[in-house]
Amino acid sequence: MSSLGLEDIRAAAARIAPHARRTPVQTCASLDDWLGARIFLKCEHLQRAGAFKFRGACNAVLSLSDEEAARGVATHTSGNHGQALALAARLRGIPAHIVMPHDVPRVKQAAVRGYGGVIRHCEPGTRNREQALAAWVAETGATLVHPYNDARIIAGQGTAALELLEEIPDLDVVMAPVSGGGLLGGTALAARGLKPGIRVIGAEPAGADDAIRSLAAGRIIPGEHPQTIADGLRGNLGDLTFPLLREHVERILPASEAGIIEAMRLVWERAKQVIEPSAAVPLAALREQGEALRGLRIGVILSGGNVDLDHLPWRQPPTR
């Protein structure tokens, strides 16, 4: 078990404070009625680079020695981490090498390039991403900043829950989506560190339920062919994040694809917040699987808002 703890998250919060936004916490009566609970939305879609990922990336880049930073940084990503790392690298004036599957939404690829990142494409799948990244690191000598299986990343992601509980300390539950586990692991460390009795619950698409299956089996079970609109949640747990989830997360709830789309649209229409499908997953899971949580005060981290507006999931083909 890693020695990572609340003190590391507090240190990360201080380190990134000059650069990261302290995002607002918002409520929505319509959402409360829909879910039968009091919901507090931590609006990380309003974070720099459009997602919570900037917290971890900024912490990692600012933690590098000058010698490490001079070689640049490299990672693989489904989008948001790449954008965040490219921006953090630009703030420090160093190169960012980003491996991305070719099917990542164009809006996310454009954002990486807009922040100065250099993209190398690969085939979809965690194994392909990792192989491409290893080859590029060997070629460039860049410092690897893993998208989730990195203590600096986990600590940085935990700063969102730290802020949430500082603002709303009387929560019963904190929820976050899970892919590689950096956000949920950091959330769990922060929440349980500040309030040991709080319940920490994750959510993931039913079509990419490797975390649910891994926790049930007691070992990491990679998801080889995830099928979900939530493109930010197609990763697999790592050897740092998996123990954190086993120790601190009560359970992970699945969400259907239809439920994810419904929750995303409801947040757009009623809460007036532009979120991406991955951010809607906890709300969809609450709607479909959260009977035991009705009536509670629940903090939900809205993970990101990087949406391809030309391909909204509820859009229908034009009628002729």
Backbone hydrogen bonds in HBPLUS format (Angstrom, degrees):
<---DONOR---> <-ACCEPTOR-->    atom                        ^
c    i                          cat <-CA-CA->   ^        H-A-AA   ^      H-
h    n   atom  resd res      DA  || num        DHA   H-A  angle D-A-AA Bond
n    s   type  num  typ     dist DA aas  dist angle  dist       angle   num
A0008-ASP N   A0005-GLY O   3.01 MM   3  5.52 132.5  2.24 110.7 122.5     1
A0009-ILE N   A0005-GLY O   3.34 MM   4  6.78 148.1  2.45 144.8 153.8     2
A0009-ILE N   A0006-LEU O   3.08 MM   3  5.07 119.3  2.47  94.9 110.1     3
A0010-ARG N   A0006-LEU O   2.91 MM   4  6.23 158.1  1.96 155.6 161.6     4
A0011-ALA N   A0007-GLU O   3.00 MM   4  6.17 152.7  2.07 139.0 146.5     5
A0012-ALA N   A0008-ASP O   2.93 MM   4  6.14 151.1  2.01 139.5 147.5     6
A0013-ALA N   A0009-ILE O   2.90 MM   4  6.13 154.7  1.96 146.7 153.6     7
A0014-ALA N   A0010-ARG O   3.09 MM   4  6.39 155.1  2.15 147.1 152.5     8
A0015-ARG N   A0011-ALA O   2.97 MM   4  6.19 152.9  2.04 144.6 152.7     9
A0016-ILE N   A0012-ALA O   2.95 MM   4  6.15 160.1  1.99 158.5 161.6    10
A0017-ALA N   A0013-ALA O   3.10 MM   4  5.86 123.2  2.44 136.2 148.6    11
A0019-HIS N   A0016-ILE O   2.83 MM   3  5.48 154.3  1.90 125.1 133.5    12
A0020-ALA N   A0016-ILE O   2.84 MM   4  5.70 172.4  1.85 163.1 165.6    13
A0043-CYS N   A0024-PRO O   3.03 MM  19  5.73 169.8  2.04 174.5 177.7    14
A0026-GLN N   A0041-LEU O   2.89 MM  15  5.08 155.1  1.95 141.3 144.8    15
A0041-LEU N   A0026-GLN O   2.78 MM  15  5.08 169.4  1.79 165.6 161.8    16
A0031-LEU N   A0028-CYS O   3.09 MM   3  5.28 120.4  2.46 100.9 115.2    17
A0032-ASP N   A0028-CYS O   3.00 MM   4  6.35 156.0  2.06 152.5 160.0    18
A0033-ASP N   A0029-ALA O   2.96 MM   4  6.23 161.3  1.99 151.8 155.9    19
A0034-TRP N   A0030-SER O   2.98 MM   4  6.14 154.7  2.04 142.7 149.9    20
A0035-LEU N   A0031-LEU O   3.00 MM   4  6.15 148.0  2.10 148.2 155.5    21
A0036-GLY N   A0032-ASP O   2.70 MM   4  5.58 129.5  1.95 146.0 159.4    22
A0037-ALA N   A0032-ASP O   3.32 MM   5  5.24 142.2  2.48 133.7 140.3    23
A0295-GLY N   A0036-GLY O   2.67 MM 259  5.90 153.4  1.74 144.0 153.6    24
A0038-ARG N   A0296-LEU O   2.94 MM 258  6.12 160.0  1.98 154.1 159.7    25
A0298-ILE N   A0038-ARG O   2.82 MM 260  6.09 164.3  1.85 164.5 170.0    26
A0040-PHE N   A0298-ILE O   2.87 MM 258  6.12 156.5  1.92 157.1 157.6    27
A0300-VAL N   A0040-PHE O   2.82 MM 260  6.06 164.5  1.85 157.5 161.3    28
A0042-LYS N   A0300-VAL O   2.87 MM 258  6.04 169.8  1.88 153.0 156.5    29
A0044-GLU N   A0042-LYS O   2.91 MM   2  5.97 132.9  2.13 112.4  97.8    30
A0302-LEU N   A0042-LYS O   2.95 MM 260  5.78 154.1  2.02 143.6 152.1    31
A0046-LEU N   A0043-CYS O   3.11 MM   3  5.76 162.0  2.14 112.7 118.3    32
A0044-GLU N   A0302-LEU O   3.09 MM 258  5.47 120.8  2.45 135.3 150.7    33
A0047-GLN N   A0044-GLU O   3.07 MM   3  4.96 162.6  2.10 103.1 106.4    34
A0050-GLY N   A0047-GLN O   2.86 MM   3  5.15 142.0  2.00 134.9 134.5    35
A0305-GLY N   A0050-GLY O   2.92 MM 255  5.47 156.0  1.97 161.9 163.5    36
A0054-PHE N   A0051-ALA O   3.35 MM   3  6.41 173.0  2.36 126.9 126.7    37
A0052-PHE N   A0303-SER O   3.01 MM 251  5.65 155.5  2.07 160.8 165.3    38
A0055-ARG N   A0052-PHE O   2.92 MM   3  5.80 148.3  2.02 127.8 134.3    39
A0057-ALA N   A0053-LYS O   3.04 MM   4  6.21 173.1  2.04 160.5 162.7    40
A0058-CYS N   A0054-PHE O   2.84 MM   4  5.71 161.0  1.87 143.9 149.7    41
A0059-ASN N   A0055-ARG O   3.05 MM   4  6.22 161.4  2.08 145.4 150.9    42
A0060-ALA N   A0056-GLY O   2.89 MM   4  6.09 159.4  1.93 150.8 156.5    43
A0061-VAL N   A0057-ALA O   2.92 MM   4  6.10 170.5  1.93 154.9 157.2    44
A0062-LEU N   A0058-CYS O   2.96 MM   4  6.02 164.8  1.99 151.1 155.7    45
A0063-SER N   A0059-ASN O   3.05 MM   4  6.04 122.3  2.40 133.5 147.0    46
A0063-SER N   A0060-ALA O   3.17 MM   3  5.12 139.4  2.34  95.1 106.8    47
A0064-LEU N   A0061-VAL O   3.30 MM   3  5.50 157.8  2.35 104.1 110.5    48
A0069-ALA N   A0065-SER O   2.87 MM   4  6.07 169.8  1.88 158.3 161.4    49
A0070-ALA N   A0066-ASP O   3.01 MM   4  6.07 149.5  2.10 143.1 150.1    50
A0071-ARG N   A0068-GLU O   3.17 MM   3  5.71 147.1  2.28 111.0 119.3    51
A0072-GLY N   A0069-ALA O   2.88 MM   3  5.26 160.9  1.91 115.9 122.1    52
A0143-THR N   A0072-GLY O   2.85 MM  71  6.09 171.9  1.85 141.6 138.9    53
A0073-VAL N   A0095-PRO O   3.01 MM  22  6.37 156.8  2.07 144.0 149.2    54
A0097-HIS N   A0073-VAL O   2.83 MM  24  6.19 162.5  1.86 150.7 156.4    55
A0074-ALA N   A0143-THR O   2.94 MM  69  5.99 143.9  2.08 144.4 141.7    56
A0145-VAL N   A0074-ALA O   2.92 MM  71  6.01 165.5  1.94 171.6 169.2    57
A0075-THR N   A0097-HIS O   3.01 MM  22  6.55 146.6  2.12 161.5 171.7    58
A0099-VAL N   A0075-THR O   2.84 MM  24  6.15 173.5  1.84 156.0 158.2    59
A0077-THR N   A0099-VAL O   2.96 MM  22  6.32 144.0  2.09 164.3 174.7    60
A0083-GLN N   A0079-GLY O   3.03 MM   4  6.33 157.5  2.09 155.3 161.6    61
A0084-ALA N   A0080-ASN O   2.97 MM   4  6.16 165.5  1.99 149.3 153.6    62
A0085-LEU N   A0081-HIS O   2.81 MM   4  5.96 162.8  1.84 152.1 156.6    63
A0086-ALA N   A0082-GLY O   2.94 MM   4  6.01 158.8  1.99 144.4 150.7    64
A0087-LEU N   A0083-GLN O   2.98 MM   4  6.21 158.5  2.03 150.1 155.6    65
A0088-ALA N   A0084-ALA O   2.90 MM   4  6.11 166.0  1.92 150.9 155.2    66
A0089-ALA N   A0085-LEU O   2.82 MM   4  5.91 158.1  1.87 148.1 154.4    67
A0090-ARG N   A0086-ALA O   2.95 MM   4  6.13 152.7  2.03 141.2 148.9    68
A0091-LEU N   A0087-LEU O   2.97 MM   4  6.27 152.9  2.05 150.1 157.2    69
A0092-ARG N   A0088-ALA O   3.22 MM   4  6.55 137.2  2.42 137.7 148.3    70
A0092-ARG N   A0089-ALA O   3.05 MM   3  5.14 128.5  2.33  96.2 110.0    71
A0093-GLY N   A0089-ALA O   2.79 MM   4  5.96 113.0  2.25 137.9 156.9    72
A0094-ILE N   A0089-ALA O   2.97 MM   5  5.19 171.2  1.97 138.4 140.8    73
A0093-GLY N   A0090-ARG O   3.04 MM   3  4.74 143.1  2.18  92.5 103.9    74
A0118-VAL N   A0096-ALA O   2.97 MM  22  6.28 169.6  1.98 165.2 167.0    75
A0098-ILE N   A0118-VAL O   2.78 MM  20  5.87 178.4  1.78 166.1 165.9    76
A0120-ARG N   A0098-ILE O   2.88 MM  22  6.22 151.4  1.97 147.8 151.5    77
A0100-MET N   A0120-ARG O   3.07 MM  20  6.31 153.7  2.14 141.1 148.5    78
A0122-CYS N   A0100-MET O   3.01 MM  22  6.04 134.1  2.22 132.8 136.3    79
A0104-VAL N   A0101-PRO O   3.21 MM   3  5.77 167.5  2.23 121.8 121.9    80
A0102-HIS N   A0122-CYS O   3.00 MM  20  5.94 144.7  2.13 174.8 166.5    81
A0108-LYS N   A0105-PRO O   2.99 MM   3  5.60 133.8  2.21 113.4 124.4    82
A0109-GLN N   A0105-PRO O   3.25 MM   4  6.67 155.3  2.31 148.3 155.6    83
A0110-ALA N   A0106-ARG O   2.81 MM   4  6.00 163.4  1.84 155.6 160.0    84
A0111-ALA N   A0107-VAL O   3.12 MM   4  6.23 146.7  2.23 132.5 141.1    85
A0112-VAL N   A0108-LYS O   3.08 MM   4  6.35 157.4  2.14 146.5 151.3    86
A0113-ARG N   A0109-GLN O   3.13 MM   4  6.45 167.3  2.15 153.5 156.0    87
A0114-GLY N   A0110-ALA O   2.82 MM   4  5.99 148.8  1.92 142.3 152.4    88
A0115-TYR N   A0111-ALA O   3.00 MM   4  6.26 137.8  2.18 146.7 156.0    89
A0115-TYR N   A0112-VAL O   3.21 MM   3  5.34 132.9  2.45  97.5 109.3    90
A0117-GLY N   A0112-VAL O   2.94 MM   5  5.27 150.6  2.02 156.0 146.4    91
A0116-GLY N   A0113-ARG O   2.94 MM   3  5.03 158.0  1.99 106.0 112.4    92
A0129-ARG N   A0125-GLY O   3.04 MM   4  6.30 159.7  2.08 154.8 161.1    93
A0130-GLU N   A0126-THR O   2.91 MM   4  6.13 163.2  1.94 155.5 159.5    94
A0131-GLN N   A0127-ARG O   3.00 MM   4  6.16 158.3  2.04 149.6 155.4    95
A0132-ALA N   A0128-ASN O   3.02 MM   4  6.15 163.3  2.05 148.0 152.6    96
A0133-LEU N   A0129-ARG O   2.95 MM   4  6.12 155.1  2.01 146.6 154.0    97
A0134-ALA N   A0130-GLU O   2.94 MM   4  6.10 163.2  1.96 147.9 152.1    98
A0135-ALA N   A0131-GLN O   3.14 MM   4  6.34 159.0  2.18 147.1 152.1    99
A0136-TRP N   A0132-ALA O   3.09 MM   4  6.32 153.8  2.16 143.6 150.7   100
A0137-VAL N   A0133-LEU O   2.87 MM   4  6.09 160.1  1.90 159.8 165.0   101
A0138-ALA N   A0134-ALA O   3.07 MM   4  6.21 160.3  2.11 144.6 149.9   102
A0139-GLU N   A0135-ALA O   3.05 MM   4  6.22 143.1  2.19 137.3 147.6   103
A0140-THR N   A0136-TRP O   2.89 MM   4  6.06 154.8  1.95 151.6 157.1   104
A0141-GLY N   A0137-VAL O   2.73 MM   4  5.26 152.9  1.80 145.5 152.1   105
A0153-ILE N   A0150-ASP O   3.01 MM   3  5.22 120.5  2.38 102.7 117.6   106
A0154-ILE N   A0150-ASP O   2.95 MM   4  6.26 166.3  1.97 162.3 165.8   107
A0155-ALA N   A0151-ALA O   2.97 MM   4  6.09 164.5  2.00 146.9 151.1   108
A0156-GLY N   A0152-ARG O   3.08 MM   4  6.17 156.6  2.13 137.6 144.3   109
A0157-GLN N   A0153-ILE O   2.89 MM   4  6.18 162.0  1.92 157.8 162.4   110
A0158-GLY N   A0154-ILE O   3.05 MM   4  6.25 146.0  2.17 144.8 153.9   111
A0159-THR N   A0156-GLY O   3.14 MM   3  5.56 158.1  2.19 109.5 116.1   112
A0160-ALA N   A0157-GLN O   3.31 MM   3  6.16 163.9  2.34 121.6 124.3   113
A0162-LEU N   A0158-GLY O   3.12 MM   4  6.38 151.2  2.21 145.4 154.3   114
A0163-GLU N   A0159-THR O   3.06 MM   4  6.22 160.4  2.10 143.5 146.4   115
A0164-LEU N   A0160-ALA O   2.97 MM   4  6.22 159.1  2.02 146.0 152.5   116
A0165-LEU N   A0161-ALA O   2.96 MM   4  6.10 166.3  1.98 153.1 154.5   117
A0166-GLU N   A0162-LEU O   3.05 MM   4  6.19 141.1  2.20 141.3 152.3   118
A0167-GLU N   A0163-GLU O   3.04 MM   4  6.26 146.4  2.16 147.5 155.4   119
A0168-ILE N   A0164-LEU O   2.80 MM   4  5.96 158.6  1.85 150.1 157.2   120
A0172-ASP N   A0297-ARG O   2.82 MM 125  5.22 156.4  1.87 139.7 147.8   121
A0199-ARG N   A0172-ASP O   3.16 MM  27  6.34 174.0  2.17 147.5 148.6   122
A0173-VAL N   A0297-ARG O   3.17 MM 124  6.46 153.9  2.24 156.4 157.4   123
A0299-GLY N   A0173-VAL O   2.86 MM 126  6.18 168.2  1.87 154.9 154.4   124
A0174-VAL N   A0199-ARG O   2.87 MM  25  6.35 152.6  1.95 162.8 171.8   125
A0201-ILE N   A0174-VAL O   3.00 MM  27  6.37 163.4  2.03 158.6 164.0   126
A0175-MET N   A0299-GLY O   2.74 MM 124  6.12 158.2  1.79 165.5 172.9   127
A0301-ILE N   A0175-MET O   3.07 MM 126  6.41 162.8  2.10 156.6 160.4   128
A0176-ALA N   A0201-ILE O   3.35 MM  25  6.94 143.3  2.50 147.6 157.5   129
A0178-VAL N   A0203-ALA O   2.93 MM  25  5.97 138.9  2.10 161.3 159.5   130
A0185-GLY N   A0181-GLY O   2.79 MM   4  5.49 151.7  1.87 135.7 145.0   131
A0186-GLY N   A0182-GLY O   2.98 MM   4  5.95 161.3  2.01 139.6 145.3   132
A0187-THR N   A0183-LEU O   2.78 MM   4  5.87 156.7  1.83 150.7 158.3   133
A0188-ALA N   A0184-LEU O   2.90 MM   4  6.01 157.5  1.95 143.9 149.7   134
A0189-LEU N   A0185-GLY O   3.03 MM   4  6.29 160.1  2.07 148.2 153.2   135
A0190-ALA N   A0186-GLY O   3.00 MM   4  6.16 165.5  2.02 150.1 154.0   136
A0191-ALA N   A0187-THR O   2.84 MM   4  5.92 171.5  1.85 155.6 158.5   137
A0192-ARG N   A0188-ALA O   2.90 MM   4  5.78 165.0  1.92 146.6 151.5   138
A0193-GLY N   A0189-LEU O   2.94 MM   4  5.69 139.0  2.11 131.4 142.9   139
A0194-LEU N   A0190-ALA O   2.97 MM   4  6.12 152.6  2.04 147.5 153.6   140
A0195-LYS N   A0191-ALA O   2.80 MM   4  5.81 155.5  1.86 148.8 156.9   141
A0198-ILE N   A0195-LYS O   2.98 MM   3  5.69 172.2  1.98 132.4 134.9   142
A0250-GLU N   A0200-VAL O   2.82 MM  50  5.79 149.8  1.91 160.0 169.8   143
A0202-GLY N   A0251-ARG O   2.96 MM  49  6.31 161.4  2.00 149.2 153.5   144
A0253-LEU N   A0202-GLY O   2.91 MM  51  6.19 163.6  1.94 134.8 132.6   145
A0204-GLU N   A0253-LEU O   3.02 MM  49  6.44 151.5  2.10 152.8 158.6   146
A0255-ALA N   A0204-GLU O   3.01 MM  51  6.16 127.2  2.30 141.9 148.4   147
A0208-ALA N   A0205-PRO O   2.98 MM   3  5.19 163.2  2.01 110.9 115.0   148
A0206-ALA N   A0255-ALA O   2.80 MM  49  5.29 163.7  1.82 144.3 140.9   149
A0227-GLN N   A0207-GLY O   2.88 MM  20  4.87 167.6  1.89 136.2 136.0   150
A0213-ARG N   A0209-ASP O   3.07 MM   4  6.36 167.0  2.09 156.7 160.2   151
A0214-SER N   A0210-ASP O   2.76 MM   4  5.83 146.9  1.87 141.3 151.3   152
A0215-LEU N   A0211-ALA O   2.98 MM   4  6.12 168.0  1.99 152.5 154.2   153
A0216-ALA N   A0212-ILE O   3.13 MM   4  6.28 154.0  2.20 143.7 151.2   154
A0217-ALA N   A0213-ARG O   3.01 MM   4  6.12 146.9  2.13 140.5 148.9   155
A0218-GLY N   A0214-SER O   2.85 MM   4  5.91 129.1  2.11 144.3 158.2   156
A0219-ARG N   A0214-SER O   3.26 MM   5  5.29 137.0  2.45 145.2 147.9   157
A0231-ASP N   A0229-ILE O   2.89 MM   2  5.59 123.7  2.21 112.5  96.0   158
A0233-LEU N   A0230-ALA O   2.96 MM   3  5.68 166.9  1.98 127.5 130.0   159
A0242-PHE N   A0238-GLY O   2.91 MM   4  5.79 168.3  1.92 155.8 159.1   160
A0245-LEU N   A0241-THR O   3.05 MM   4  6.37 159.3  2.09 160.2 165.6   161
A0246-ARG N   A0242-PHE O   2.99 MM   4  6.25 161.2  2.02 154.2 159.7   162
A0247-GLU N   A0243-PRO O   3.02 MM   4  6.13 152.7  2.09 144.8 151.1   163
A0248-HIS N   A0244-LEU O   2.93 MM   4  5.94 161.3  1.97 152.1 157.1   164
A0249-VAL N   A0245-LEU O   3.01 MM   4  4.94 154.6  2.07 130.7 135.4   165
A0260-ILE N   A0256-SER O   2.94 MM   4  6.19 150.3  2.03 146.2 153.9   166
A0261-ILE N   A0257-GLU O   3.10 MM   4  6.38 165.2  2.12 153.3 155.9   167
A0262-GLU N   A0258-ALA O   2.97 MM   4  6.16 160.3  2.01 147.2 153.2   168
A0263-ALA N   A0259-GLY O   2.90 MM   4  6.05 162.8  1.92 149.3 153.8   169
A0264-MET N   A0260-ILE O   2.91 MM   4  6.06 161.5  1.94 150.2 155.7   170
A0265-ARG N   A0261-ILE O   2.96 MM   4  6.13 164.7  1.98 150.8 154.8   171
A0266-LEU N   A0262-GLU O   2.97 MM   4  6.16 156.2  2.02 146.6 153.5   172
A0267-VAL N   A0263-ALA O   3.04 MM   4  6.28 160.1  2.08 151.7 155.7   173
A0268-TRP N   A0264-MET O   3.07 MM   4  6.36 158.8  2.11 149.0 154.9   174
A0269-GLU N   A0265-ARG O   2.87 MM   4  6.08 166.1  1.89 155.3 158.8   175
A0270-ARG N   A0266-LEU O   2.76 MM   4  5.66 169.2  1.78 154.5 158.4   176
A0271-ALA N   A0267-VAL O   3.08 MM   4  4.83 126.3  2.38 111.0 126.2   177
A0273-GLN N   A0267-VAL O   3.29 MM   6  5.89 172.4  2.29 130.4 132.6   178
A0276-GLU N   A0304-GLY O   3.06 MM  28  5.95 163.5  2.09 132.9 131.4   179
A0279-ALA N   A0276-GLU O   3.07 MM   3  5.58 129.8  2.33 113.6 125.4   180
A0280-ALA N   A0277-PRO O   2.97 MM   3  5.21 137.2  2.16 104.8 117.2   181
A0281-VAL N   A0278-SER O   3.32 MM   3  5.48 155.4  2.39 102.7 109.7   182
A0284-ALA N   A0280-ALA O   2.97 MM   4  6.21 158.8  2.02 158.6 165.6   183
A0285-ALA N   A0281-VAL O   2.86 MM   4  6.05 160.3  1.90 156.4 161.9   184
A0286-LEU N   A0282-PRO O   2.91 MM   4  6.09 151.3  1.99 142.9 150.7   185
A0287-ARG N   A0283-LEU O   2.99 MM   4  6.20 157.5  2.04 145.2 151.1   186
A0288-GLU N   A0284-ALA O   3.01 MM   4  6.22 155.5  2.07 148.5 154.5   187
A0289-GLN N   A0285-ALA O   2.70 MM   4  5.46 155.5  1.75 148.4 155.4   188
A0290-GLY N   A0286-LEU O   2.97 MM   4  4.27 137.5  2.15 123.1 124.0   189
A0293-LEU N   A0290-GLY O   2.89 MM   3  5.24 157.9  1.94 115.0 122.5   190
A0294-ARG N   A0291-GLU O   3.33 MM   3  5.61 171.8  2.34 112.4 114.0   191
A0296-LEU N   A0293-LEU O   3.24 MM   3  5.81 158.8  2.29 139.9 139.3   192
A0311-HIS N   A0308-ASP O   2.94 MM   3  5.54 164.5  1.97 120.1 125.2   193
A0315-ARG N   A0312-LEU O   3.16 MM   3  5.55 165.5  2.18 115.9 120.2   194
